[in-house]
Amino acid sequence: MTQNSTNPNLDPEDWDQVKKIGYEMIDLLVEYHKSVAERPVWQPTPQDVKDMLQEPVPEKGSSLREVFEEFKTIILPYPTGNIHPRFWGWVHGTGTTTGALFELLAATMNPNTGGREHVANYVERQVVAWSREMLSFDPNASGLLTSGCSMANLTGLAVARHVKSEGKVRSDGLIQNGSKFTVYGSDQLHSSIQKAAEVLGLGATALRIIPSNDRYQIDLDFLKNAIISDIEEGFVPFAVVGNAGSVNTGAIDDFEGIANICTQYELWFHIDGAFGAFAKLLPEYEGAMQGLELADSIAFDMHKWMYMPYEIGCILVKHPDAHRAAFTLRPEYLSQEVRGLASFDKWPTEYGVELSRGFRALKAWMSIKEHGVAKYREVLLKNVHQARYLESLIEKTDQFEVLAPVSLNVVCFRYNPGNLSEKELEEFNTELLLRVQESGIAVFSSTSVKGKYALRVANTNQRSTYSDFDLLLSTLIEFSGLIASS
Ligand SMILES: Cc1ncc(COP(=O)(O)O)c(C=O)c1O
């Protein structure tokens, strides 16, 4: 009789076999990453695979070997592609090989970081402290690791809403405290800010969209006038959101200008720095990032421009008491003890929505220790220089044009031979984007800049080489020629 039949559990019956297959998984991980450039960036998931992923729930289990083989056959070949050196779509980070191993270690310990007295929460505090240090942010700021920047933005704005309602929004809701709240940001804001406004019960129209200037930064005069006219009409402005690396073009707002307006009208200053926050590490962005430290809260990701595996974002809040007051809820079954496992002071769950949380901090702690900030600085700078390199390549062609200033690591451009209407240009460039994606040679995405359809390369890719951009350009030239002649 096996142990499993007397005591049903999910531990291996054959530990040595698990070890053997586990080693194979590590081999696969390392080889898969090492050879990634030899595979297509992306390929569609075939219909038979999609069909296989619609089977009824298995009543009976399979062997680990069988499940692993199935993973290799039907799952592994069809990734998003963002680990590939020629993936520059949306703002997807690449991750790292050791980062994947760190995830394994985190799951090995499998702590619940909602609270309690155990080392994972000290690791998270260390990572939050390092984040403050890397961003030169207030050393007393509170912080929380989140699933990503959407959640971090939501958390920051929830604190702002709480503060403006003088704490009443939690008990009485927005109808009585804040039905007229308004929040401001440029027309370059990421959609997660609108989602936050919706989820927080403010509604999308409470988010006042302020035009951006020719460098895609929020227009400060317009911002000020919008606040004044809202106050005159009985609205209650409570926050302004600045961009540290806007999603469309990588623009960095004038933080000092926003901070002055926020001080004048007693508004919360939140920065969405999903990827761009880490430009703070680069001496050549010292001027552009000036004033970041003036924000009341800043949201950013480590799975984007710190290249860590998904998911890991972070919110820092300059007012730790307000941050905690916006979320803390400690019923009797989550009570604090003076000693023992429940004795950790100020549980992470008191700083955000989630109670159960995984060990996100470990991959950050190990990655930052392994590489050191100097290495991140080098790779970040490489990405910026590669963006400028691509810009220069595009500018040298007759048929492509750059559509927005390359202020960071994002290049917006399009094919434009000069004799097509805007509608035709959109159709042509869409076809070009799809053909390149489907070829498996490279992936980039699209957006709209000042009303023009744009192809968009966002470079948060630690694996990209300069020759990857040469290949991108030659592919664009070749494919646009094919489309033009078809
Ligand atoms: C500027 C900006 N803000 C917020 C987000 C949302 O971050 P996440 O996808 O981690 O939720 C993104 C995502 O690309 C972004 O670019």
PDBQT file of the ligand as one rigid body, heavy atoms in Angstrom, charges set to zero:
ROOT
HETATM    1  C1  LIG A 501       2.289  54.003 -19.077  1.00  0.00    +0.000 C 
HETATM    2  C2  LIG A 501       1.622  52.745 -18.620  1.00  0.00    +0.000 A 
HETATM    3  N1  LIG A 501       0.875  52.764 -17.500  1.00  0.00    +0.000 NA
HETATM    4  C3  LIG A 501       0.277  51.659 -17.026  1.00  0.00    +0.000 A 
HETATM    5  C4  LIG A 501       0.386  50.461 -17.678  1.00  0.00    +0.000 A 
HETATM    6  C5  LIG A 501      -0.303  49.250 -17.137  1.00  0.00    +0.000 C 
HETATM    7  O1  LIG A 501       0.646  48.387 -16.576  1.00  0.00    +0.000 OA
HETATM    8  P1  LIG A 501       0.345  46.821 -16.382  1.00  0.00    +0.000 P 
HETATM    9  O2  LIG A 501       0.221  46.261 -17.756  1.00  0.00    +0.000 OA
HETATM   10  O3  LIG A 501       1.535  46.321 -15.646  1.00  0.00    +0.000 OA
HETATM   11  O4  LIG A 501      -0.905  46.714 -15.602  1.00  0.00    +0.000 OA
HETATM   12  C6  LIG A 501       1.129  50.394 -18.863  1.00  0.00    +0.000 A 
HETATM   13  C7  LIG A 501       1.242  49.145 -19.625  1.00  0.00    +0.000 C 
HETATM   14  O5  LIG A 501       1.823  49.066 -20.664  1.00  0.00    +0.000 OA
HETATM   15  C8  LIG A 501       1.782  51.564 -19.327  1.00  0.00    +0.000 A 
HETATM   16  O6  LIG A 501       2.526  51.561 -20.449  1.00  0.00    +0.000 OA
ENDROOT
TORSDOF 0
